[in-house]
Structures are given as structure tokens and as C-alpha cells.
Amino acid sequence: MGNRWVGVTIDCVDVERVAGFWSALLDRAPGPSEPGWVYLGQPGDAQPRLVFQPVTEPRRGKVRLHLDIAVDDIEAGVAQVIALGGSDTGERHEHPGGVVVVLADPEGHQFCLVEYR
């Protein structure tokens, strides 16, 4: 068996809150998890699982790795993020192939919503 990508781990102070945000945004239910952690998805899923790891200190500075989430309607996607407790950073990029909006989850982890044209 070769190497394969199985998950992305996100450090967070309030694991339940942040995992709940991502679960609702991606419509992905929690699966088997370690105590105090939350894993979205099941082992062996076609998509890598999102893993929420408890830490004691809040995020500081810009994280150099982020998730890109494709949406059909960028404005509806931004509204959903805000309604779920996320925030808009105000950063938006228009490209010939689509639009990218930089948002943040409830603890400030930045990610991009992308609407491809």
C-alpha cells in the first residue's frame, strides 16, 4: 500500500464549536474520534477526514496552510459562513476562472470559498 492523504488536523481551543462549524458548512457528520477530539468523516472515506485537536493556546498569526471550499454561489456561501459563526476577512480576488473570498472559522482559521466559472 502506498502513501495516501487521510486527513487535515486543525488545532483549536473550543473543539466542539469549531468542529460544529465545519460539520455544518461541509454537511459532514462526526465519525469515530479520540476523547476530547472530533473527527469529521469515517476512516476510509473518499475524502480526507477533518480532525479537530484540542490545544490550550489560541491561534497566533497567519496559518500557511488553508482549505479551499468550492461553492456554486459565492454570495450564498459567504452568507452561510457568517450565519454559522465565521467571519469575512474582506479579502476577495476576481480571476478569469472564478472568484475567491478569504473567510475565517469561529477561531480565526482562514480558508477560501471558491466559485469557479
Buried (B, 14 or more C-beta within 10 A) or exposed (E): EEEEEEBBEBBBEBBBBBBBBBBBBBEBEBBEBEEEBBBBBEEEEEEEBBBBBBEEEEBEEEEEEBBEBEBEEBEEBBEBBEEBBBEBBEEEEEEEEEBBBBBBBBBBBBBBBBBEE
